[in-house]
Amino acid sequence: MRDSVLQRKLARIVMLLAASANMTPEQALDAFYKSETYKLLTNAATGLYLMSDDYILEDLLHEL
């Protein structure tokens, strides 16, 4: 169950990134998967996946 919820969260964040950074969804996906934010988000020990999509997007935009 956690995996499917996380996958939907990742998809929402990618689409938010694309809209916020004026990128195509493909460019946003590439940037997201190469980011440190993605690594932290997929590591359950960090708890980042519990934060809101907007909070994670803000971290990601700051990183990029």
Buried (B, 14 or more C-beta within 10 A) or exposed (E): EEEEEBEEBBEBBBBBBBEBBEBEEEBBBEBBEEBEBBEBBEEEEEEBBEBEEEEBBBBBEEEB
